[in-house]
Amino acid sequence: SALPEKKMVFKGLTVNKEDMNKLMLTPLIHYPLPGGSALITFEEAKVAQRIIEGREHTVELSCGEELEELDRCRVRVQAVPVEILLPSALEIRLAQSSRSILVSDLPSLDISKEALLDKLELFFSKTKNGGSEVESRELLDDSGQVVLTFTRDGVAEPLIEKGHIQVLFGKGKYKVKISPCMSGDIANLQLQPSRCPRTVLLLGIPDVLSEESMRDALEIHFQKASRGGGEVDALAYVPAGRTGVAVFVEDTD
């Protein structure tokens, strides 16, 4: 299936030459949750497996003021595994831009983002500083670096060869680093299905209690060893009529 476009910034330090063509991927998976569902993550994978093997579970609810006419209320929920797609192989075609530079090691100044970009554009647009007219500028929020693109070729390469340059910010001069600006396209991305070992998806939860009360009832039920449960690490509940998104990160335990 087609994948959505996404801008990515790759950064890191390569010590060994044999690692030059290797890239470590850290997954960050957005998983949609339908209404009337819950995600429950246990501390131990064997507990999650027991709950999934049980398939259908009857959860007793504490019916206080919200359901005064009943002494006890039970709901049936379905337990299914959480299957996600993880990247197993990634190939990227990289190309160095002939008109752009990457400016890093910027000073920490008490100025706005736009003021910082204005000062950099003003400095690098002057020929006496080795620059030329700037076509565009972009601050990479996740790295604090700036990409400057000139209107013509032949400007970026001499600046990159310098490696560093003194830039005037207000009354002070600061040494910034100039690097090549690399852009890339994903040439090949392979995905493989993977099951979350400690997480279970609960489906078919009726809207009979408040969100907080239902969350507490589910956690109380599934942490009891007598019902095949165990210690709960996290639980997220989405009431009927609403939708949610869970974010899965790499388990480093």
N, C-alpha and C positions, 0 to 999 in steps of 0.2 A: 504494500500500500504506500501511497505517497506520504512523505514526511513533511511537516511544516518547516518553513525556513527559520533558521535561528542563527543569530550572530554569536560567535564563540571567541573567547580570548584564551590563547594557550601561553602559559608562562612556566618557567622552571629552569633548573640548572642541570646541564649534562656534564658529568665528570668523565665518563668513559666513552671512547669513540664508538664502541660497539652498541651503545645505547642511543646513538643519534637518531635512528629511525624508529625508536620505540616511543609509544605514547600511552600513558596510564589514564584510564577512564574512571571517573568517579560518578556512579549513577545517581540521578536525582529524578525519581519517577513520580509523575502526577497521576493518581489513580482516582477516577470518578466514582462517587458513592451515590447510589439511588436513595430515595426516601424510604424510610422504614428499614434501615440497615444499620449495622454497627461493625466496626473493626476492633478486634480485641487481640492484643499482643501479650503473650505469656512470657515469663522469664525462661521457661524451658520448652524446647521444641517438642519433646515427647508429650507434653500436655496438649499442645495444639493439635498434634496428630490424633490423640484420643478423642478430642472434641469433634474433629472432622469425621472420624470413623463412626461416631455416634449419629451423625447426620441430623436427626431431629431431636430437639431438646425442649422440655417443658419447664418454663421459668415461672416460679412463684413470685407474685408481686405483693408488696406490703401495701394493702389498700387502706389508707387512712382517711383523711378528710376528702380526698379526691374521689373516692368510691365508697361512700359511707354505707350504701345499701348492701355491700358484700363483705363478708368476713375474710374471704380469701379469693384471689383472682389468679388464674394461670393463663399463660400465653405460650404458644408453640413457635419456635424459631428454627430456621434451617441453618446448619453450619456447613460452609463450603470452603475449599482452599482458595488462597489468593494467588492467582497466576499473573505474572507481569513479564514484559519483554525487556531483556537486557542486551546491550550491545556486546557482541563477542568478537567482532573484528571491524576495524575502521581504517580506511585509506583516504588520505587527503592530498590533493594536488595543491602545492604551494607556489606562489609567484611573488617576486619582489616588485613593488610598485616603483615606476620610474619617476613619479612626480611627488611622492609622499615621503615624509619622515616621521619617525616615532620619537617624541620628546619625553624623557623620563627624568627621574631624580629632581623633580620640581620642588621648590621650597614650600614650606608650610606657611602661607601668608594669610592674614585675616582679610581676605578679599573674596568677592563672589566668583562663581564659576565664569560668568560672562566677562568680568574684569580681567581674570587670568587669561582667558582666550584672547581678549583684546590686546593685552600687553605682548603676548607671544606673536600674534599676527603683526602688530606694529613693528616689532623687532626683526622678524624674519622676512618682512616685506621690503626691507631696505637692502640695496645692493652692497653697501659698505659692510654689511654684516654677512655677506655671502648669500643673501636671500633674493627673493623676487616677489611679484604679486601673488598673494595667497588666494587660492580659489575657494577653499573650505577648511574648516577646523572642527575637530571633534574631541571632546573629553571622554575618555573611557572610564566610566564611573567605577567599575569593579577593580581597576588597577591604578587609577589616578594618573594615567599617562595621556598624552595628547597626540593626535594625528593631525599633521598639517599637510595640505595638498596644494602644490603650486600650479599656476596656470600653464607652465611650460616645462619641457624636459630640460635636463642638464643642470638643474639647480640642486636637486636632492643629493646626488652622488658626491659632490665635493663636501657638502655638509656632513654626510655620513662618514666620509674618510677622516674628518677631523675628530669625530668621536665625542668630543665635549666642546662646549662653547660657553663663554660668560655672557649672561643675559641680564639686562638692566631691568630691575623691578623697583620702581620708585627711586629712592636714593641709594639703593644697594645693588651690588652685582652678585649673581648667583651662578654657580657652575651647573649646567644641565647636561644630560647625556643625549646624544642623537644616534638613533639606530635605524636600520632598514625597516620599512613597513611591509610586512608580509600579509598577503591575502590568500585565501584558499577556498577550494570547493571540495565537498565530500564526494570522492569518486566511487566509494563502495562502503556500505554500512550493512553489516550482517547482525541480525538479532536472533536471540534464542530464548524460548520460554523458560521461566524460572519460577519455582514455587517458594513463597515466603515461609521459612520453616517455623517461625514462632507466631505467625499472625493468622487469624481466622476471620472470615467474613460471615456475619450473621444476617440472614434475610427474613423478610416476612414479619417484622416487628410491628404490631398494631399501635395506633396512636391513642393509648388509653391512660397514659400518665404524662406529667410534665417532663421536659427534656432531662432535667437534673435527676428527678426521681427514677426515670427509666434507666438512666446511665448507672445510678447506684444499684438498682435492682439487678441489672445484668452483671455488674462486677461482683456483687455479693454471691450470686448463683454460681458463676464460673470460677470463682476462686476456692470453692469448697471441694476438697479432695474426695469426699463421699459421693460427689456427682461427676467424678472424673476430671475435675478442674485442678487448678493450681494457682500459684502466685501470678497476679496480673501486673504486667509492666505498664500498659497503656490501654485506654479504651476511648473510642470516639463513636458517638451516636448521632445519626441523622434522622430526625422525625419524618413521618410520612408527609408528603406534599412539599418537601424541600429536597435539595441536592447538596452534595458536598464534594470536596476534593481532598484526598489524603496524599501526603508527600512521603515517599520512601527514600531513605538514604542508606548508604552502605553500612552494614552491621560490622562494627569494629571489635565487638566482644570476642 
